[in-house]
Amino acid sequence: MSKTRRLLLEFDTDEVGRLARKSPSEKKALIKAFTDSSDIVRERALIAAIDVVDPTIVEDIIKVMEDTTTDVRIAAAQALAFYHQPRTVPDMLRGLKDTSPWVGSHCAAGLSKILKGPIYARLSEESVDKMLDDFPEMDEEEINRFLMSIEMKPESITRFTNWRAKKFDLEIDVTSIIEELEGRPILLTSDPSEVAEITVGGLSEDVETILSELPDEILTSLPPEDLKRLTPKSARELVQKLKVSLPTKEKKKKKKKAVKVRKVTKVRKKKRGPTKKSLINKLPPEVRESVSDETLSTLSVDELQALLASSAPDTEEVVEAEEPEAVVEHHDPKMTEFIEKYGKEKADLLITIPEAMLEGIPEEQIKEMDLETLDGLKQALEPR
C-alpha cells in the first residue's frame, strides 16, 4: 500500500497536502488517488487537494465532478469552490444542477467568489441551462439583460463576457489564491520559493520562537491570519521592524489607556455571524443525512449558508415565522434585562444558568462570547 493511500485511509489529509506541496511525486500520487477504487480514498484525496494550495490541480479535480459517489462529488465541488478558477465556471454551473444539494451549495459558493451578484443556489434550472448552452438564439444585448435580471453585478457581467468569448479556455490564475491566503500581509516576500511554503495551518516552531521576542501586547495586536503566513525570514524582518518602533516604558504607561480603548471599540464593533454549529442545526434532516460527518466538518460558514439557501423550500415563510419573536414581551425582569444587554439568542441561554453562577463573570466578557462558547459555559456549569 502506498504511503499516500495509507495516510488517506487514516484521514491524515493535512499531511498528504503538506507532502504534495513539497514533492512533485507526492502530488502525482495524490492526483492518482482521485481515481482510487475506494470512494473513501477518492473523497479524502479531494479534501487533501485543498491543503496542496496549488490552483493547477483543478484540471484534475474537474474530471471527478462526474463521479458516481455523492460524497466524492461533494469533495470535488468543495475543492473547486476553494480555488475559484475562471476556467471552472462551466463546471460549477453544471454542479448547481447536481442531485445533491451539498454539491450545489459548494458550487454556488465558488461562483459567488468570482462572479458576484446572484444567489447562485437559487437560480432556476432554466437560467443555468441558458448559461451552459451559451444563450441560444440570444444576441449580446439580450444576454446582458438576462445577466442583469439574475442580479449579476456590472463588473461580473464584463468579466463573464470576456471569459465566455475565450470559451473559458483560460490560464490557471495562481495569483488569486495567493492573494486570498495573504490578504494584506504584514510583510510580503518577493522570493517565489517562500511563497510555495505558505500554509493554511498554525505557526511553525521557528516562527513562534522568533515572535516570542515581541511583548505580549504587541503580539496580540497583530492579525492572526497574517501571522500564519510568516516564514522564519519574514518573521525576523517583522520583529526587527517592530522593535525599532517600540515605545519606552514611560511612553508605554502614557499610551496604555488609549490602547485599551481601541481594543474595546474593536470588540464592540465586530459583528458576529452565525456559527457552523447553528447553521448545521438549521439544515433539513434529509440534507444532514445525505453525507458523512467528516465531510460536514470540513465546510466553511459561507458554504453552509449557501447550502441552507439551496435547501430551504420557501425563504419567505421562514422569515415570517421568525418575525413575531422580535416583538414578544417577557414578563420575567431578568429575561428582559438579558435581552437588552446581550440580545435574544444569548438571553435564552443565560436565563437557564443559575444567577449565582453568573455573578463572577463580567458583562463585557459575556458580550464577547459567541453562542457556541456560551453554550459550552452553560454545559460546564450544569450540576453533574
C-alpha positions as YAML, in Angstrom:
chain: A
units: angstrom
residues:
- id: 1
  name: MET
  ca: [0.00, 0.00, 0.00]
- id: 2
  name: SER
  ca: [1.37, 3.42, -0.97]
- id: 3
  name: LYS
  ca: [2.12, 5.98, 1.74]
- id: 4
  name: THR
  ca: [-0.43, 8.42, 0.28]
- id: 5
  name: ARG
  ca: [-3.21, 5.82, 0.29]
- id: 6
  name: ARG
  ca: [-2.38, 4.77, 3.87]
- id: 7
  name: LEU
  ca: [-2.46, 8.37, 5.10]
- id: 8
  name: LEU
  ca: [-5.78, 8.99, 3.36]
- id: 9
  name: LEU
  ca: [-7.32, 5.90, 4.94]
- id: 10
  name: GLU
  ca: [-6.12, 7.26, 8.30]
- id: 11
  name: PHE
  ca: [-7.80, 10.58, 7.34]
- id: 12
  name: ASP
  ca: [-4.50, 12.46, 7.68]
- id: 13
  name: THR
  ca: [-5.33, 14.79, 4.78]
- id: 14
  name: ASP
  ca: [-3.22, 17.64, 6.20]
- id: 15
  name: GLU
  ca: [-0.08, 15.52, 5.94]
- id: 16
  name: VAL
  ca: [-0.95, 14.38, 2.42]
- id: 17
  name: GLY
  ca: [-1.38, 18.01, 1.37]
- id: 18
  name: ARG
  ca: [1.89, 19.01, 3.03]
- id: 19
  name: LEU
  ca: [3.81, 16.26, 1.26]
- id: 20
  name: ALA
  ca: [2.21, 17.10, -2.10]
- id: 21
  name: ARG
  ca: [3.27, 20.74, -1.69]
- id: 22
  name: LYS
  ca: [6.90, 19.74, -1.27]
- id: 23
  name: SER
  ca: [7.25, 16.83, -3.71]
- id: 24
  name: PRO
  ca: [6.05, 16.51, -7.34]
- id: 25
  name: SER
  ca: [5.96, 12.72, -6.93]
- id: 26
  name: GLU
  ca: [3.71, 13.00, -3.85]
- id: 27
  name: LYS
  ca: [1.45, 15.40, -5.76]
- id: 28
  name: LYS
  ca: [1.24, 12.87, -8.58]
- id: 29
  name: ALA
  ca: [0.32, 10.16, -6.05]
- id: 30
  name: LEU
  ca: [-2.43, 12.39, -4.66]
- id: 31
  name: ILE
  ca: [-3.90, 13.02, -8.12]
- id: 32
  name: LYS
  ca: [-3.82, 9.28, -8.81]
- id: 33
  name: ALA
  ca: [-5.89, 8.79, -5.64]
- id: 34
  name: PHE
  ca: [-8.71, 10.81, -7.27]
- id: 35
  name: THR
  ca: [-9.49, 7.64, -9.26]
- id: 36
  name: ASP
  ca: [-8.82, 5.10, -6.50]
- id: 37
  name: SER
  ca: [-11.13, 2.06, -6.30]
- id: 38
  name: SER
  ca: [-12.22, 3.16, -2.79]
- id: 39
  name: ASP
  ca: [-14.70, 6.02, -2.68]
- id: 40
  name: ILE
  ca: [-13.37, 6.89, 0.81]
- id: 41
  name: VAL
  ca: [-9.86, 7.36, -0.58]
- id: 42
  name: ARG
  ca: [-11.17, 9.40, -3.52]
- id: 43
  name: GLU
  ca: [-13.18, 11.68, -1.21]
- id: 44
  name: ARG
  ca: [-10.30, 12.27, 1.21]
- id: 45
  name: ALA
  ca: [-7.83, 12.83, -1.63]
- id: 46
  name: LEU
  ca: [-10.02, 15.68, -2.87]
- id: 47
  name: ILE
  ca: [-10.18, 17.15, 0.63]
- id: 48
  name: ALA
  ca: [-6.37, 16.95, 0.76]
- id: 49
  name: ALA
  ca: [-6.23, 18.74, -2.61]
- id: 50
  name: ILE
  ca: [-7.25, 21.92, -0.81]
- id: 51
  name: ASP
  ca: [-4.23, 21.66, 1.51]
- id: 52
  name: VAL
  ca: [-1.92, 21.46, -1.52]
- id: 53
  name: VAL
  ca: [-2.66, 25.18, -2.16]
- id: 54
  name: ASP
  ca: [-1.92, 24.71, -5.89]
- id: 55
  name: PRO
  ca: [-4.61, 26.00, -8.29]
- id: 56
  name: THR
  ca: [-3.22, 23.95, -11.20]
- id: 57
  name: ILE
  ca: [-4.74, 20.89, -9.58]
- id: 58
  name: VAL
  ca: [-8.26, 22.00, -10.60]
- id: 59
  name: GLU
  ca: [-7.79, 20.45, -14.05]
- id: 60
  name: ASP
  ca: [-7.68, 17.03, -12.39]
- id: 61
  name: ILE
  ca: [-10.46, 17.85, -9.92]
- id: 62
  name: ILE
  ca: [-12.86, 18.76, -12.76]
- id: 63
  name: LYS
  ca: [-12.70, 15.17, -14.03]
- id: 64
  name: VAL
  ca: [-14.06, 13.90, -10.70]
- id: 65
  name: MET
  ca: [-17.20, 16.06, -10.80]
- id: 66
  name: GLU
  ca: [-18.93, 13.21, -12.67]
- id: 67
  name: ASP
  ca: [-18.07, 10.57, -10.03]
- id: 68
  name: THR
  ca: [-20.93, 8.18, -9.24]
- id: 69
  name: THR
  ca: [-20.45, 8.55, -5.46]
- id: 70
  name: THR
  ca: [-22.15, 11.61, -3.94]
- id: 71
  name: ASP
  ca: [-19.55, 12.23, -1.20]
- id: 72
  name: VAL
  ca: [-16.78, 12.25, -3.80]
- id: 73
  name: ARG
  ca: [-18.60, 14.83, -5.94]
- id: 74
  name: ILE
  ca: [-19.21, 16.93, -2.82]
- id: 75
  name: ALA
  ca: [-15.48, 16.95, -2.01]
- id: 76
  name: ALA
  ca: [-14.64, 17.80, -5.63]
- id: 77
  name: ALA
  ca: [-17.11, 20.71, -5.63]
- id: 78
  name: GLN
  ca: [-15.67, 21.94, -2.33]
- id: 79
  name: ALA
  ca: [-12.15, 21.93, -3.82]
- id: 80
  name: LEU
  ca: [-13.29, 23.78, -6.98]
- id: 81
  name: ALA
  ca: [-15.03, 26.38, -4.81]
- id: 82
  name: PHE
  ca: [-11.86, 26.86, -2.77]
- id: 83
  name: TYR
  ca: [-9.70, 27.56, -5.82]
- id: 84
  name: HIS
  ca: [-12.41, 29.58, -7.69]
- id: 85
  name: GLN
  ca: [-10.67, 29.49, -11.07]
- id: 86
  name: PRO
  ca: [-12.42, 31.20, -14.04]
- id: 87
  name: ARG
  ca: [-11.91, 28.13, -16.24]
- id: 88
  name: THR
  ca: [-14.06, 26.10, -13.81]
- id: 89
  name: VAL
  ca: [-17.14, 28.35, -14.15]
- id: 90
  name: PRO
  ca: [-18.98, 25.98, -16.56]
- id: 91
  name: ASP
  ca: [-18.21, 23.02, -14.28]
- id: 92
  name: MET
  ca: [-19.55, 24.83, -11.21]
- id: 93
  name: LEU
  ca: [-22.66, 25.89, -13.17]
- id: 94
  name: ARG
  ca: [-23.27, 22.23, -14.02]
- id: 95
  name: GLY
  ca: [-22.74, 21.43, -10.35]
- id: 96
  name: LEU
  ca: [-25.71, 23.64, -9.46]
- id: 97
  name: LYS
  ca: [-27.91, 21.02, -11.15]
- id: 98
  name: ASP
  ca: [-26.41, 18.08, -9.23]
- id: 99
  name: THR
  ca: [-28.87, 15.81, -7.42]
- id: 100
  name: SER
  ca: [-27.02, 16.52, -4.16]
- id: 101
  name: PRO
  ca: [-27.77, 19.93, -2.60]
- id: 102
  name: TRP
  ca: [-24.31, 19.80, -1.00]
- id: 103
  name: VAL
  ca: [-22.63, 19.77, -4.42]
- id: 104
  name: GLY
  ca: [-24.86, 22.65, -5.46]
- id: 105
  name: SER
  ca: [-24.06, 24.67, -2.34]
- id: 106
  name: HIS
  ca: [-20.29, 24.38, -2.81]
- id: 107
  name: CYS
  ca: [-20.58, 25.34, -6.48]
- id: 108
  name: ALA
  ca: [-22.82, 28.27, -5.55]
- id: 109
  name: ALA
  ca: [-20.23, 29.46, -3.02]
- id: 110
  name: GLY
  ca: [-17.44, 29.14, -5.59]
- id: 111
  name: LEU
  ca: [-19.35, 31.05, -8.27]
- id: 112
  name: SER
  ca: [-20.20, 33.85, -5.84]
- id: 113
  name: LYS
  ca: [-16.48, 34.41, -5.21]
- id: 114
  name: ILE
  ca: [-15.64, 35.15, -8.84]
- id: 115
  name: LEU
  ca: [-18.97, 36.30, -10.30]
- id: 116
  name: LYS
  ca: [-20.60, 38.40, -7.62]
- id: 117
  name: GLY
  ca: [-24.29, 39.19, -7.62]
- id: 118
  name: PRO
  ca: [-26.74, 36.31, -7.86]
- id: 119
  name: ILE
  ca: [-27.54, 33.88, -5.07]
- id: 120
  name: TYR
  ca: [-26.48, 31.03, -7.31]
- id: 121
  name: ALA
  ca: [-28.11, 28.39, -5.14]
- id: 122
  name: ARG
  ca: [-31.48, 29.92, -6.05]
- id: 123
  name: LEU
  ca: [-31.01, 30.21, -9.81]
- id: 124
  name: SER
  ca: [-33.66, 28.30, -11.74]
- id: 125
  name: GLU
  ca: [-32.59, 25.29, -13.78]
- id: 126
  name: GLU
  ca: [-33.76, 27.15, -16.88]
- id: 127
  name: SER
  ca: [-31.39, 30.04, -16.14]
- id: 128
  name: VAL
  ca: [-28.49, 27.68, -15.53]
- id: 129
  name: ASP
  ca: [-29.22, 25.86, -18.80]
- id: 130
  name: LYS
  ca: [-29.19, 29.15, -20.71]
- id: 131
  name: MET
  ca: [-25.71, 29.91, -19.41]
- id: 132
  name: LEU
  ca: [-24.44, 26.39, -20.06]
- id: 133
  name: ASP
  ca: [-25.89, 26.28, -23.58]
- id: 134
  name: ASP
  ca: [-24.25, 29.64, -24.37]
- id: 135
  name: PHE
  ca: [-27.52, 31.60, -24.54]
- id: 136
  name: PRO
  ca: [-29.10, 30.01, -27.66]
- id: 137
  name: GLU
  ca: [-30.77, 32.46, -30.07]
- id: 138
  name: MET
  ca: [-29.89, 35.46, -27.88]
- id: 139
  name: ASP
  ca: [-27.90, 38.48, -29.09]
- id: 140
  name: GLU
  ca: [-25.38, 40.34, -26.91]
- id: 141
  name: GLU
  ca: [-27.92, 42.89, -25.70]
- id: 142
  name: GLU
  ca: [-30.36, 40.15, -24.66]
- id: 143
  name: ILE
  ca: [-27.57, 38.30, -22.88]
- id: 144
  name: ASN
  ca: [-26.64, 41.42, -20.90]
- id: 145
  name: ARG
  ca: [-30.27, 41.98, -19.96]
- id: 146
  name: PHE
  ca: [-30.56, 38.36, -18.83]
- id: 147
  name: LEU
  ca: [-27.42, 38.59, -16.66]
- id: 148
  name: MET
  ca: [-28.75, 41.80, -15.11]
- id: 149
  name: SER
  ca: [-32.11, 40.10, -14.45]
- id: 150
  name: ILE
  ca: [-30.40, 37.47, -12.30]
- id: 151
  name: GLU
  ca: [-28.71, 40.33, -10.40]
- id: 152
  name: MET
  ca: [-25.16, 39.77, -11.62]
- id: 153
  name: LYS
  ca: [-23.01, 42.81, -10.78]
- id: 154
  name: PRO
  ca: [-21.89, 45.00, -13.75]
- id: 155
  name: GLU
  ca: [-18.20, 44.21, -13.19]
- id: 156
  name: SER
  ca: [-19.04, 40.49, -13.04]
- id: 157
  name: ILE
  ca: [-21.01, 40.73, -16.29]
- id: 158
  name: THR
  ca: [-17.96, 42.23, -18.01]
- id: 159
  name: ARG
  ca: [-15.73, 39.53, -16.56]
- id: 160
  name: PHE
  ca: [-18.11, 36.72, -17.54]
- id: 161
  name: THR
  ca: [-18.50, 38.10, -21.08]
- id: 162
  name: ASN
  ca: [-14.72, 38.23, -21.56]
- id: 163
  name: TRP
  ca: [-14.30, 34.68, -20.28]
- id: 164
  name: ARG
  ca: [-17.16, 33.46, -22.46]
- id: 165
  name: ALA
  ca: [-15.51, 34.98, -25.54]
- id: 166
  name: LYS
  ca: [-12.49, 32.77, -24.79]
- id: 167
  name: LYS
  ca: [-14.79, 29.75, -24.23]
- id: 168
  name: PHE
  ca: [-13.44, 29.61, -20.67]
- id: 169
  name: ASP
  ca: [-10.17, 28.20, -22.01]
- id: 170
  name: LEU
  ca: [-8.23, 30.34, -19.55]
- id: 171
  name: GLU
  ca: [-4.87, 30.01, -17.88]
- id: 172
  name: ILE
  ca: [-4.78, 28.94, -14.25]
- id: 173
  name: ASP
  ca: [-4.67, 32.06, -12.08]
- id: 174
  name: VAL
  ca: [-2.12, 31.33, -9.34]
- id: 175
  name: THR
  ca: [-2.13, 34.89, -8.00]
- id: 176
  name: SER
  ca: [-5.79, 34.79, -6.92]
- id: 177
  name: ILE
  ca: [-5.26, 32.02, -4.35]
- id: 178
  name: ILE
  ca: [-2.03, 33.59, -3.09]
- id: 179
  name: GLU
  ca: [-3.80, 36.94, -2.63]
- id: 180
  name: GLU
  ca: [-6.61, 35.25, -0.73]
- id: 181
  name: LEU
  ca: [-4.21, 33.46, 1.60]
- id: 182
  name: GLU
  ca: [-2.07, 36.52, 2.12]
- id: 183
  name: GLY
  ca: [-4.84, 39.11, 2.38]
- id: 184
  name: ARG
  ca: [-2.94, 42.21, 3.47]
- id: 185
  name: PRO
  ca: [0.25, 40.67, 4.83]
- id: 186
  name: ILE
  ca: [2.46, 42.48, 7.27]
- id: 187
  name: LEU
  ca: [5.47, 41.68, 5.09]
- id: 188
  name: LEU
  ca: [5.15, 40.10, 1.65]
- id: 189
  name: THR
  ca: [8.21, 38.26, 0.47]
- id: 190
  name: SER
  ca: [9.23, 38.52, -3.17]
- id: 191
  name: ASP
  ca: [11.03, 35.18, -3.05]
- id: 192
  name: PRO
  ca: [8.95, 32.62, -5.04]
- id: 193
  name: SER
  ca: [10.43, 29.75, -3.06]
- id: 194
  name: GLU
  ca: [8.95, 31.21, 0.12]
- id: 195
  name: VAL
  ca: [5.51, 31.66, -1.46]
- id: 196
  name: ALA
  ca: [5.46, 27.92, -2.08]
- id: 197
  name: GLU
  ca: [5.84, 27.37, 1.65]
- id: 198
  name: ILE
  ca: [2.63, 29.27, 2.56]
- id: 199
  name: THR
  ca: [0.43, 27.06, 4.69]
- id: 200
  name: VAL
  ca: [-3.12, 27.29, 5.95]
- id: 201
  name: GLY
  ca: [-2.30, 25.83, 9.36]
- id: 202
  name: GLY
  ca: [-0.81, 27.37, 12.51]
- id: 203
  name: LEU
  ca: [2.61, 28.88, 13.20]
- id: 204
  name: SER
  ca: [5.75, 26.86, 12.66]
- id: 205
  name: GLU
  ca: [8.00, 26.30, 15.67]
- id: 206
  name: ASP
  ca: [10.72, 28.59, 14.23]
- id: 207
  name: VAL
  ca: [8.27, 31.43, 13.57]
- id: 208
  name: GLU
  ca: [6.73, 31.06, 17.02]
- id: 209
  name: THR
  ca: [10.18, 31.28, 18.65]
- id: 210
  name: ILE
  ca: [11.06, 34.44, 16.72]
- id: 211
  name: LEU
  ca: [7.73, 36.14, 17.50]
- id: 212
  name: SER
  ca: [8.12, 35.37, 21.22]
- id: 213
  name: GLU
  ca: [10.70, 38.18, 21.32]
- id: 214
  name: LEU
  ca: [7.87, 40.70, 21.00]
- id: 215
  name: PRO
  ca: [5.93, 41.96, 24.05]
- id: 216
  name: ASP
  ca: [2.57, 40.25, 24.54]
- id: 217
  name: GLU
  ca: [0.60, 43.46, 24.00]
- id: 218
  name: ILE
  ca: [2.24, 43.93, 20.59]
- id: 219
  name: LEU
  ca: [1.91, 40.27, 19.58]
- id: 220
  name: THR
  ca: [-1.79, 40.07, 20.44]
- id: 221
  name: SER
  ca: [-2.50, 43.18, 18.35]
- id: 222
  name: LEU
  ca: [-1.17, 41.58, 15.13]
- id: 223
  name: PRO
  ca: [-3.75, 39.94, 12.77]
- id: 224
  name: PRO
  ca: [-3.68, 36.14, 13.32]
- id: 225
  name: GLU
  ca: [-4.16, 35.43, 9.61]
- id: 226
  name: ASP
  ca: [-1.07, 37.48, 8.77]
- id: 227
  name: LEU
  ca: [0.99, 35.71, 11.41]
- id: 228
  name: LYS
  ca: [0.12, 32.31, 9.94]
- id: 229
  name: ARG
  ca: [1.66, 33.33, 6.64]
- id: 230
  name: LEU
  ca: [5.03, 34.37, 8.05]
- id: 231
  name: THR
  ca: [8.18, 32.43, 7.18]
- id: 232
  name: PRO
  ca: [11.17, 32.44, 9.56]
- id: 233
  name: LYS
  ca: [12.84, 35.06, 7.33]
- id: 234
  name: SER
  ca: [9.83, 37.41, 7.16]
- id: 235
  name: ALA
  ca: [9.11, 36.86, 10.87]
- id: 236
  name: ARG
  ca: [12.64, 38.01, 11.71]
- id: 237
  name: GLU
  ca: [12.19, 41.11, 9.50]
- id: 238
  name: LEU
  ca: [8.88, 41.88, 11.19]
- id: 239
  name: VAL
  ca: [10.31, 41.57, 14.72]
- id: 240
  name: GLN
  ca: [13.26, 43.83, 13.85]
- id: 241
  name: LYS
  ca: [10.93, 46.40, 12.32]
- id: 242
  name: LEU
  ca: [8.58, 46.43, 15.33]
- id: 243
  name: LYS
  ca: [11.39, 46.53, 17.89]
- id: 244
  name: VAL
  ca: [12.64, 49.81, 16.39]
- id: 245
  name: SER
  ca: [9.22, 51.39, 16.89]
- id: 246
  name: LEU
  ca: [8.62, 50.03, 20.41]
- id: 247
  name: PRO
  ca: [7.96, 52.83, 22.92]
- id: 248
  name: THR
  ca: [9.97, 53.24, 26.12]
- id: 249
  name: LYS
  ca: [8.38, 52.15, 29.42]
- id: 250
  name: GLU
  ca: [7.48, 55.77, 30.23]
- id: 251
  name: LYS
  ca: [5.74, 56.29, 26.87]
- id: 252
  name: LYS
  ca: [4.02, 52.94, 27.18]
- id: 253
  name: LYS
  ca: [2.45, 53.96, 30.50]
- id: 254
  name: LYS
  ca: [1.06, 57.13, 28.96]
- id: 255
  name: LYS
  ca: [-0.41, 55.29, 25.99]
- id: 256
  name: LYS
  ca: [-1.76, 52.31, 27.88]
- id: 257
  name: LYS
  ca: [-5.23, 53.75, 28.35]
- id: 258
  name: ALA
  ca: [-5.55, 54.67, 24.66]
- id: 259
  name: VAL
  ca: [-4.59, 51.15, 23.61]
- id: 260
  name: LYS
  ca: [-7.28, 49.69, 25.86]
- id: 261
  name: VAL
  ca: [-9.94, 51.99, 24.42]
- id: 262
  name: ARG
  ca: [-9.03, 50.95, 20.86]
- id: 263
  name: LYS
  ca: [-9.23, 47.28, 21.70]
- id: 264
  name: VAL
  ca: [-12.63, 47.59, 23.41]
- id: 265
  name: THR
  ca: [-14.00, 49.62, 20.49]
- id: 266
  name: LYS
  ca: [-12.83, 46.96, 18.06]
- id: 267
  name: VAL
  ca: [-14.56, 44.22, 20.02]
- id: 268
  name: ARG
  ca: [-17.82, 46.13, 20.21]
- id: 269
  name: LYS
  ca: [-17.87, 46.91, 16.51]
- id: 270
  name: LYS
  ca: [-17.19, 43.33, 15.48]
- id: 271
  name: LYS
  ca: [-20.30, 41.65, 14.15]
- id: 272
  name: ARG
  ca: [-20.53, 38.00, 14.98]
- id: 273
  name: GLY
  ca: [-22.10, 35.93, 12.26]
- id: 274
  name: PRO
  ca: [-23.76, 32.57, 12.61]
- id: 275
  name: THR
  ca: [-21.62, 29.69, 13.84]
- id: 276
  name: LYS
  ca: [-21.09, 26.47, 11.92]
- id: 277
  name: LYS
  ca: [-22.97, 24.59, 14.63]
- id: 278
  name: SER
  ca: [-26.04, 26.85, 14.39]
- id: 279
  name: LEU
  ca: [-26.12, 26.61, 10.57]
- id: 280
  name: ILE
  ca: [-25.82, 22.81, 10.64]
- id: 281
  name: ASN
  ca: [-28.68, 22.61, 13.15]
- id: 282
  name: LYS
  ca: [-30.91, 24.59, 10.75]
- id: 283
  name: LEU
  ca: [-30.37, 22.16, 7.87]
- id: 284
  name: PRO
  ca: [-33.28, 19.84, 6.99]
- id: 285
  name: PRO
  ca: [-32.83, 16.26, 8.33]
- id: 286
  name: GLU
  ca: [-32.77, 14.78, 4.83]
- id: 287
  name: VAL
  ca: [-29.85, 17.05, 3.88]
- id: 288
  name: ARG
  ca: [-27.85, 16.29, 7.04]
- id: 289
  name: GLU
  ca: [-28.23, 12.55, 6.45]
- id: 290
  name: SER
  ca: [-27.05, 12.74, 2.83]
- id: 291
  name: VAL
  ca: [-23.30, 13.00, 3.62]
- id: 292
  name: SER
  ca: [-20.82, 11.80, 6.19]
- id: 293
  name: ASP
  ca: [-19.98, 13.74, 9.37]
- id: 294
  name: GLU
  ca: [-16.37, 14.02, 8.14]
- id: 295
  name: THR
  ca: [-17.45, 15.98, 5.07]
- id: 296
  name: LEU
  ca: [-19.80, 18.09, 7.18]
- id: 297
  name: SER
  ca: [-16.95, 19.12, 9.49]
- id: 298
  name: THR
  ca: [-14.89, 20.47, 6.56]
- id: 299
  name: LEU
  ca: [-17.50, 23.01, 5.41]
- id: 300
  name: SER
  ca: [-16.97, 26.73, 5.93]
- id: 301
  name: VAL
  ca: [-19.65, 29.12, 7.22]
- id: 302
  name: ASP
  ca: [-20.11, 30.55, 3.67]
- id: 303
  name: GLU
  ca: [-20.61, 27.08, 2.22]
- id: 304
  name: LEU
  ca: [-23.11, 26.13, 4.93]
- id: 305
  name: GLN
  ca: [-25.06, 29.35, 4.28]
- id: 306
  name: ALA
  ca: [-25.16, 28.57, 0.57]
- id: 307
  name: LEU
  ca: [-26.35, 25.03, 1.34]
- id: 308
  name: LEU
  ca: [-29.04, 26.33, 3.66]
- id: 309
  name: ALA
  ca: [-30.24, 28.71, 0.95]
- id: 310
  name: SER
  ca: [-30.35, 25.91, -1.65]
- id: 311
  name: SER
  ca: [-32.26, 23.50, 0.59]
- id: 312
  name: ALA
  ca: [-34.83, 25.95, 2.03]
- id: 313
  name: PRO
  ca: [-38.22, 25.31, 0.33]
- id: 314
  name: ASP
  ca: [-39.53, 28.83, 0.95]
- id: 315
  name: THR
  ca: [-37.32, 31.51, 2.48]
- id: 316
  name: GLU
  ca: [-40.20, 33.95, 2.91]
- id: 317
  name: GLU
  ca: [-42.07, 31.53, 5.16]
- id: 318
  name: VAL
  ca: [-39.02, 31.20, 7.41]
- id: 319
  name: VAL
  ca: [-38.77, 34.98, 7.76]
- id: 320
  name: GLU
  ca: [-42.46, 35.32, 8.54]
- id: 321
  name: ALA
  ca: [-42.21, 32.62, 11.19]
- id: 322
  name: GLU
  ca: [-39.27, 34.36, 12.89]
- id: 323
  name: GLU
  ca: [-40.64, 37.95, 12.90]
- id: 324
  name: PRO
  ca: [-43.03, 37.53, 15.88]
- id: 325
  name: GLU
  ca: [-40.07, 36.62, 18.14]
- id: 326
  name: ALA
  ca: [-38.79, 40.20, 17.95]
- id: 327
  name: VAL
  ca: [-42.00, 41.60, 19.45]
- id: 328
  name: VAL
  ca: [-42.67, 39.06, 22.20]
- id: 329
  name: GLU
  ca: [-42.80, 40.73, 25.60]
- id: 330
  name: HIS
  ca: [-41.17, 38.97, 28.55]
- id: 331
  name: HIS
  ca: [-42.63, 39.36, 32.00]
- id: 332
  name: ASP
  ca: [-39.52, 37.98, 33.70]
- id: 333
  name: PRO
  ca: [-37.46, 41.12, 34.58]
- id: 334
  name: LYS
  ca: [-34.24, 39.11, 34.43]
- id: 335
  name: MET
  ca: [-35.03, 37.90, 30.91]
- id: 336
  name: THR
  ca: [-35.83, 41.46, 29.82]
- id: 337
  name: GLU
  ca: [-32.51, 42.64, 31.27]
- id: 338
  name: PHE
  ca: [-30.61, 39.87, 29.47]
- id: 339
  name: ILE
  ca: [-32.26, 40.72, 26.14]
- id: 340
  name: GLU
  ca: [-31.43, 44.42, 26.48]
- id: 341
  name: LYS
  ca: [-27.78, 43.69, 27.34]
- id: 342
  name: TYR
  ca: [-26.96, 40.66, 25.19]
- id: 343
  name: GLY
  ca: [-29.74, 40.05, 22.63]
- id: 344
  name: LYS
  ca: [-32.45, 37.39, 22.42]
- id: 345
  name: GLU
  ca: [-30.30, 34.37, 21.49]
- id: 346
  name: LYS
  ca: [-27.84, 34.87, 24.33]
- id: 347
  name: ALA
  ca: [-30.66, 35.65, 26.73]
- id: 348
  name: ASP
  ca: [-32.27, 32.26, 26.01]
- id: 349
  name: LEU
  ca: [-29.05, 30.56, 27.15]
- id: 350
  name: LEU
  ca: [-28.26, 32.86, 30.08]
- id: 351
  name: ILE
  ca: [-31.71, 32.51, 31.65]
- id: 352
  name: THR
  ca: [-31.07, 28.76, 32.07]
- id: 353
  name: ILE
  ca: [-27.87, 29.34, 34.10]
- id: 354
  name: PRO
  ca: [-28.28, 29.89, 37.86]
- id: 355
  name: GLU
  ca: [-27.83, 33.57, 38.69]
- id: 356
  name: ALA
  ca: [-25.26, 32.85, 41.39]
- id: 357
  name: MET
  ca: [-23.00, 31.19, 38.84]
- id: 358
  name: LEU
  ca: [-23.10, 34.23, 36.55]
- id: 359
  name: GLU
  ca: [-22.14, 36.73, 39.24]
- id: 360
  name: GLY
  ca: [-18.41, 36.21, 38.82]
- id: 361
  name: ILE
  ca: [-18.43, 36.72, 35.05]
- id: 362
  name: PRO
  ca: [-18.00, 40.37, 33.86]
- id: 363
  name: GLU
  ca: [-20.67, 41.71, 31.49]
- id: 364
  name: GLU
  ca: [-18.05, 42.63, 28.89]
- id: 365
  name: GLN
  ca: [-16.81, 39.05, 28.84]
- id: 366
  name: ILE
  ca: [-20.34, 37.73, 28.26]
- id: 367
  name: LYS
  ca: [-20.83, 40.23, 25.43]
- id: 368
  name: GLU
  ca: [-17.66, 38.99, 23.75]
- id: 369
  name: MET
  ca: [-18.72, 35.31, 23.91]
- id: 370
  name: ASP
  ca: [-20.30, 33.78, 20.82]
- id: 371
  name: LEU
  ca: [-23.28, 31.43, 21.18]
- id: 372
  name: GLU
  ca: [-21.12, 28.31, 20.89]
- id: 373
  name: THR
  ca: [-18.81, 29.43, 23.71]
- id: 374
  name: LEU
  ca: [-21.78, 30.44, 25.86]
- id: 375
  name: ASP
  ca: [-23.44, 27.08, 25.29]
- id: 376
  name: GLY
  ca: [-20.21, 25.37, 26.37]
- id: 377
  name: LEU
  ca: [-20.18, 27.52, 29.52]
- id: 378
  name: LYS
  ca: [-23.77, 26.54, 30.26]
- id: 379
  name: GLN
  ca: [-22.91, 22.85, 29.98]
- id: 380
  name: ALA
  ca: [-19.81, 23.30, 32.16]
- id: 381
  name: LEU
  ca: [-21.87, 24.97, 34.91]
- id: 382
  name: GLU
  ca: [-24.62, 22.34, 34.90]
- id: 383
  name: PRO
  ca: [-24.56, 20.15, 38.04]
- id: 384
  name: ARG
  ca: [-23.12, 16.67, 37.46]
...
